[in-house]
Amino acid sequence: MAVTLPAERRAMALPGRGVRALPVVLAAATVCSQIVYPLVQGSARDTVTVVSVVLFFAASVSHAAVWRGWRFAAALVAVTAGGGLLVEAAGVATGVPFGAYAYSDSLGAKVLGVPVVIPLAWTMMGYPALLVGARIGQGRQWTPLTAGAALASWDLFLDPQMVDAGHWAWRGGSGPELLGIPASNFISWFVIATAMMAVLVHVPAGAYWVVDDDQLAAVRVADRVPFALYLWTYASSVLAHAAFFGLPGSAVVGGVGMGIVVALFLRASRR
């Protein structure tokens, strides 16, 4: 299998070309929107932020649905978006588990004090992180840890960038900090991301079962889409933080932290 996730033995035809093209088109649109992001300012940048997240979310969920089945895609959204909303709402209301913070109004409509786009962001990156972590873990018992690290390391870029953009603010008094962000935030990200991945690695991926070389080749090609989105997120974040956003600290810390995950992924992929 292209990734080590449970599957149901159901011999089915591969998806049609049109269906297979949908995640690719959405992934390309995601990259284009992110290229535009540093080139605009003010409310236009806020709009591009939301559009980029929605496109990335759609790319991840459509890929999961096409290649791993609607039940898997539904579980993905329930665990990452649903779980993300719950922990974010708790964080805004109580300061637990991330620390005391509040969202501004720049990201649009809110539910329980959390912009609707935020849970979508948990899903958009949660899916490629799951596959990257599965590739690194090779189905061993520590796969949830590697997948959790793949997701949590992204926050080394995300939080400094979004705080600098004014999308949310930390209230202070939350103990030691890293990059101006409470260290408890990054620790909580890893714990929560690992818990999400521990659930998802046991959800059967039942769209089809690899029964011949053609299907195996199709899976390998298809999974290049979420893998490419993960690698793009890493490389573009390093560049943007260093060259466009004036955030050299997160460029270095995120470059090293998420870079370790990327290096392990590339090493596992060469095997």
C-alpha positions in Angstrom: 0.0 0.0 0.0 1.1 3.6 -0.6 0.5 4.4 3.1 0.0 2.2 6.0 -3.6 2.6 7.1 -6.2 -0.1 7.7 -8.4 -1.0 4.7 -11.4 -3.1 3.9 -11.0 -5.9 1.3 -13.5 -4.7 -1.3 -12.4 -5.1 -4.9 -13.8 -2.0 -6.7 -12.9 -0.2 -9.9 -10.6 2.8 -9.6 -12.2 6.2 -9.6 -12.9 7.8 -13.0 -10.4 10.3 -14.3 -12.7 13.2 -13.7 -13.2 12.3 -10.1 -9.4 11.7 -9.6 -8.7 15.1 -11.1 -10.8 17.0 -8.5 -8.2 16.9 -5.6 -5.4 17.8 -8.0 -7.3 20.9 -9.3 -8.2 22.0 -5.7 -4.6 21.4 -4.6 -3.3 23.6 -7.5 -5.8 26.3 -6.6 -4.6 26.1 -3.0 -1.0 26.7 -4.1 -2.0 29.6 -6.3 -4.0 31.3 -3.5 -1.0 31.0 -1.2 1.3 32.5 -3.8 -1.1 35.5 -3.9 -1.2 35.8 -0.1 2.1 37.7 0.5 1.4 40.0 -2.5 -1.8 41.6 -1.0 -2.5 43.6 2.1 -5.2 44.5 4.5 -8.7 43.1 4.1 -7.7 41.5 0.7 -5.1 39.4 2.6 -7.7 38.4 5.1 -10.0 37.2 2.3 -7.2 35.3 0.7 -6.4 33.6 4.0 -10.0 32.3 4.3 -10.1 31.3 0.6 -6.8 29.5 0.9 -8.0 27.5 3.9 -11.3 26.5 2.3 -9.5 25.4 -0.9 -6.9 23.4 1.1 -9.7 21.8 3.2 -11.6 20.9 0.0 -8.5 19.4 -1.5 -7.8 17.2 1.5 -11.4 16.1 2.1 -12.0 15.3 -1.6 -8.7 13.3 -1.8 -9.7 11.4 1.3 -13.2 10.7 -0.2 -11.9 9.7 -3.6 -9.1 7.5 -2.5 -10.1 6.3 1.0 -13.9 6.4 0.9 -16.7 8.7 2.2 -16.7 7.1 5.6 -13.0 7.8 6.1 -13.5 11.4 4.8 -16.4 11.8 7.2 -14.3 10.5 10.1 -11.5 12.8 9.1 -13.7 15.9 9.3 -15.4 14.7 12.5 -12.1 14.1 14.3 -10.1 17.1 13.0 -12.7 19.8 12.4 -15.1 18.7 15.1 -12.3 18.0 17.6 -10.5 21.2 16.6 -13.6 23.3 17.2 -14.1 21.8 20.6 -10.5 22.3 21.8 -10.4 25.8 20.3 -13.7 26.8 22.0 -12.4 25.5 25.3 -9.2 27.4 24.8 -11.0 30.7 24.0 -13.3 30.3 27.0 -10.9 29.0 29.6 -7.3 29.3 28.4 -7.0 25.5 28.5 -5.3 23.7 26.9 -3.3 26.2 24.7 -3.2 29.2 27.0 -5.2 32.5 27.2 -6.0 33.9 23.8 -8.8 35.5 21.8 -9.7 35.7 18.1 -10.2 39.0 16.3 -13.0 39.5 13.7 -10.7 39.3 10.7 -11.4 35.7 9.8 -15.1 36.0 9.5 -18.1 34.3 11.2 -17.5 32.6 14.6 -19.0 29.6 16.4 -18.4 29.5 20.2 -16.0 32.3 19.8 -13.9 30.5 17.1 -13.9 31.6 13.5 -15.5 28.9 11.3 -12.4 28.7 9.2 -10.2 27.5 12.1 -11.6 24.0 12.4 -11.3 23.7 8.6 -7.6 24.4 9.0 -7.2 21.5 11.4 -8.6 19.2 8.7 -6.8 20.7 5.8 -3.4 20.0 7.3 -4.4 17.1 9.4 -4.9 14.8 6.4 -1.5 15.3 4.7 0.1 15.1 8.2 -1.6 11.8 8.7 -0.3 10.4 5.5 3.2 11.8 6.1 3.2 10.4 9.6 2.0 7.0 8.3 4.8 6.9 5.7 7.3 7.7 8.4 5.8 5.3 11.0 5.4 2.4 8.4 2.3 1.2 10.4 4.3 0.7 13.6 2.9 1.5 17.0 4.4 5.0 17.0 2.6 6.1 13.8 0.2 8.4 15.8 3.3 10.1 17.3 4.9 10.7 13.9 1.6 11.9 12.4 1.0 14.1 15.5 4.5 15.6 15.1 3.8 16.2 11.4 0.8 18.3 12.3 2.0 20.0 15.4 5.3 21.1 13.9 3.3 23.2 11.4 2.1 25.4 14.2 5.7 26.6 14.6 4.9 28.6 11.5 1.2 29.1 11.9 0.9 30.8 15.3 3.7 33.4 14.8 2.3 34.3 11.3 -1.3 34.6 12.4 -0.5 36.6 15.5 1.6 38.9 13.5 -1.3 39.3 11.0 -3.7 40.2 13.9 -6.0 37.2 13.6 -5.6 36.3 17.3 -3.7 37.5 20.3 -2.3 35.9 23.4 -3.1 37.5 26.7 0.1 36.6 28.4 0.7 35.1 31.8 0.9 31.6 30.4 4.4 30.6 31.4 7.5 30.2 29.2 7.3 31.4 25.6 8.7 30.4 22.3 8.6 32.9 19.4 6.3 35.1 21.6 3.8 32.2 21.9 3.2 30.3 25.2 5.2 27.1 25.1 2.1 25.3 26.5 0.4 26.0 23.1 3.0 23.9 21.2 2.9 21.1 23.7 -0.9 21.0 23.6 -0.8 21.0 19.8 1.3 17.9 19.9 -0.8 16.1 22.5 -4.1 16.9 20.7 -2.7 16.2 17.2 -1.4 12.8 18.4 -4.7 12.0 20.0 -6.5 12.8 16.7 -4.1 10.7 14.7 -4.4 7.8 17.1 -8.1 7.7 16.2 -7.7 8.2 12.5 -5.1 5.5 12.0 -7.7 3.0 13.0 -10.4 4.2 10.7 -10.7 1.8 7.7 -9.8 3.3 4.4 -12.5 1.5 2.4 -12.8 3.1 -1.0 -11.1 0.1 -2.7 -8.4 -2.5 -2.1 -5.2 -2.7 -4.1 -5.5 -5.9 -6.1 -3.1 -5.4 -9.0 -0.1 -3.4 -10.1 -2.3 -0.8 -11.9 -4.2 0.1 -8.7 -0.9 0.1 -6.6 0.6 2.6 -9.1 -2.6 4.7 -9.0 -2.4 4.9 -5.2 1.2 6.0 -5.3 0.5 8.7 -7.8 -2.6 9.9 -6.0 -0.9 10.3 -2.7 1.6 12.6 -4.2 -1.0 15.3 -4.0 -1.3 15.5 -0.1 2.4 14.8 0.1 3.1 17.7 -2.2 0.8 20.0 -0.2 2.7 19.1 3.0 6.1 19.8 1.4 4.8 22.9 -0.3 3.5 24.2 3.1 6.9 23.6 4.6 9.1 25.2 1.8 6.7 28.1 1.2 6.5 28.9 5.0 10.2 29.0 5.4 10.5 31.4 2.4 7.6 33.6 3.3 8.6 34.0 7.0 12.2 34.8 6.0 11.6 37.0 3.0 8.1 38.4 3.1 6.7 38.5 6.7 9.8 39.7 8.6 9.7 36.7 10.9 13.2 35.3 10.9 12.7 33.5 14.2 9.8 31.4 13.1 11.6 30.8 9.7 14.5 29.2 11.6 12.5 27.4 14.4 9.8 26.2 12.0 12.4 25.4 9.4 14.2 23.1 11.8 11.1 21.7 13.6 9.0 20.9 10.6 12.1 20.2 8.6 12.9 17.2 10.8 9.5 15.7 9.9 10.2 16.4 6.2 13.6 14.8 6.4 12.2 11.7 8.0 9.5 11.6 5.4 11.9 11.9 2.5 14.1 9.2 4.0 11.2 6.8 4.5 10.0 7.5 0.9 13.4 6.5 -0.6 13.2 3.1 1.0 
